[in-house]
Amino acid sequence: MKNGIEVEICAGSLNDVITASAFALVDRIELNCALELGGLTPSFCTLKNALAHSDKRIIAMIRPRPAGFIYTDSEKNVMYEDAFQFLEAGAHGIVFGSLNEDHTVDMPFVIKMTELIHSYGAIAVFHKAFDDTDDPFRAAESLAQAGVDRILTSGKQADALKGAALIRALNERFGQRICFLPGGGVNESNVKEILRISGSTQIHMSAKETIDQDGRYFAVSADRIQNILANI
C-alpha cells in the first residue's frame, strides 16, 4: 500500500508474479495468461506456482476466451469448475464476469460464482465485462445485490483516466456497498489524476512492456512498477 492506496498488478505469467512480488508496496496480484488478449484463465500449475513463489494475495482470472462476455452453458460450467479448482488450491479471490445477450448482468451465474467464492472466504471480483453493460448504475446495483466485493472498470471508456468521472459517480452512489477498482491504461503520467478524479483508494495496472522474441508478448516491467509507485 502506498499513501493509503491499495496497488494491484495484473500479471500474465509466473515470471510476472515474481517481478511484482519483489515490491513491498504491491498489495495483490491478478493472475492471468495472454495479456495480449485482455487476460484469460491461467493454467492450474501457474496458479499453484504463483502461490508458492509469492507472499501477495493472488486473485485468479476466470475468462475462457477473448471477444465478449456472453457465454454458453458449457463455457460457464468450465468457468465454475476452474474457479472451484483455483479456490481449492488457495486462490485469495476470483475475478470473472458474465453478461446476458442484452448486456445486463447474468445474475444467476454471478450469484452462483459469488456464493462459491465466498464459501472459501475469498474475494469475488467482477471484471471489465462491467464496461460492456448497457447501464453501469443498474449493473452496479445488480452486482452489489449479488454480493460481489469489487468491480474492475475503466469507467466505460478506453482508459481509466477518461472514465474516472463515471467511476467517481459510481463510488458516490455505491461505495458503501461495493468497491470500484480503476484499471486500464494506468501509467506513470496519469495514475495520480485517475485516483484524484475517481475518488478510489485502489488501483489496477499491468505496468507492462512489450517483449520481442520471435513474436511479441507483454510482460510486467519492474522499472514501470517503480515509476508508477513513485507517482502515487
Residue pairs with C-beta under 8 A, 6 or more apart in sequence:
1 7
1 25
1 27
2 25
2 229
2 232
3 232
4 201
5 195
5 201
5 202
5 203
5 232
6 27
6 28
6 201
6 202
6 203
7 25
7 26
7 27
7 28
7 202
7 203
7 205
7 229
7 232
8 26
8 27
8 28
8 29
8 30
8 59
8 181
8 183
8 202
8 203
8 204
8 205
9 16
9 20
9 26
9 28
9 29
9 30
9 205
9 206
9 207
9 220
9 225
10 29
10 30
10 32
10 35
10 39
10 183
10 204
10 205
10 206
10 208
10 220
11 17
11 19
11 20
11 29
11 30
11 31
11 32
11 50
11 206
11 220
12 32
12 33
12 34
12 35
12 39
12 206
12 208
12 217
12 218
12 219
12 220
13 33
13 46
13 219
14 46
14 49
14 50
14 53
15 219
15 220
16 29
16 219
16 220
17 29
17 31
17 49
17 50
17 53
17 54
17 56
17 58
18 53
18 54
19 219
19 220
19 221
19 222
19 225
20 26
20 29
20 54
20 56
20 207
20 220
20 225
21 29
21 53
21 54
21 55
21 56
22 222
23 222
23 225
23 226
23 229
25 229
26 56
26 225
26 229
27 56
27 57
28 56
28 57
28 58
28 59
28 92
28 93
29 50
29 54
29 56
29 57
29 58
29 59
30 39
30 59
30 60
30 61
30 95
30 204
31 42
31 46
31 47
31 50
31 58
31 59
31 60
31 61
32 39
32 40
32 41
32 42
32 61
32 63
33 39
33 40
33 41
33 42
33 43
33 46
34 40
34 66
35 206
35 208
35 217
35 218
36 216
36 217
36 218
37 66
38 63
38 66
38 128
39 61
39 63
39 127
40 61
40 63
40 64
40 65
40 66
41 60
41 61
41 62
41 63
41 64
41 79
41 82
42 50
42 60
42 61
44 85
44 86
44 89
47 58
47 60
47 86
47 89
47 91
48 89
50 58
51 58
51 89
51 90
51 91
57 92
57 93
58 91
58 92
58 93
59 91
59 92
59 93
59 94
59 95
59 123
59 125
60 83
60 86
60 91
60 93
60 94
60 95
61 95
61 96
61 127
62 79
62 82
62 83
62 86
62 94
62 95
62 96
62 113
63 79
63 96
63 97
63 127
64 71
64 75
64 78
64 79
64 82
65 75
68 132
69 97
69 98
69 99
69 129
69 132
70 98
70 99
70 100
70 101
71 79
71 98
71 106
71 109
76 98
76 109
79 96
79 98
79 113
80 112
80 113
80 116
83 94
83 96
83 113
83 116
83 117
84 116
86 94
87 94
87 116
87 117
87 120
87 122
88 120
91 122
92 122
92 123
93 117
93 122
93 123
93 124
93 125
93 149
94 113
94 117
94 122
94 123
94 124
94 125
95 125
95 126
95 127
95 152
96 113
96 124
96 125
96 126
96 127
97 110
97 126
97 127
97 128
97 129
97 130
98 105
98 106
98 109
98 110
98 113
98 129
99 105
99 106
99 129
99 132
99 133
100 106
102 134
103 132
103 133
103 134
104 133
104 134
104 135
104 138
104 139
104 142
105 126
105 133
105 139
105 142
105 143
105 146
107 142
107 146
110 126
110 142
110 143
110 146
110 148
111 146
111 147
113 124
114 124
114 146
114 147
114 148
115 147
117 123
117 124
118 124
118 147
123 149
123 150
124 147
124 148
124 149
124 150
125 148
125 149
125 150
125 151
125 152
125 181
126 143
126 148
126 150
126 151
126 152
127 152
128 152
128 153
128 154
128 183
128 184
130 136
130 139
130 140
130 143
130 151
130 152
130 153
131 153
131 154
131 155
131 156
131 157
131 163
133 139
136 153
136 156
136 166
136 170
137 170
137 173
140 151
140 170
140 173
140 174
140 178
141 174
143 151
143 178
144 174
144 177
144 178
148 178
149 178
149 179
150 178
150 179
150 180
150 181
150 202
151 170
151 178
151 179
151 180
151 181
152 181
152 183
152 204
153 160
153 163
153 167
153 170
153 180
153 181
153 182
153 183
153 184
154 160
154 162
154 163
154 182
154 183
154 184
154 185
155 162
155 163
155 164
155 165
155 166
155 167
155 170
155 182
155 198
156 163
156 166
157 163
157 166
157 184
158 184
158 185
159 184
159 185
159 186
159 190
160 167
160 182
160 183
160 184
160 185
160 186
160 190
160 194
160 198
161 185
161 190
161 193
161 194
161 197
163 182
163 184
164 182
164 193
164 194
164 197
164 198
165 197
165 198
167 180
167 182
167 197
167 198
167 199
167 200
168 197
168 198
168 199
170 180
171 180
171 198
171 199
171 200
172 199
174 180
175 199
179 200
179 202
180 198
180 200
181 200
181 202
181 203
181 204
182 194
182 195
182 198
182 200
182 202
182 203
182 204
183 203
183 204
183 205
184 204
186 194
186 203
186 204
186 205
186 228
187 205
187 224
187 228
188 224
188 227
188 228
188 230
188 231
189 231
191 203
191 205
191 228
191 231
191 232
192 231
192 232
194 200
194 203
195 201
195 203
195 232
203 232
205 228
206 218
206 220
207 220
207 221
207 224
207 225
207 228
208 218
208 219
208 220
208 221
208 224
209 218
209 219
209 220
209 221
209 224
210 216
210 217
210 218
211 217
211 218
211 219
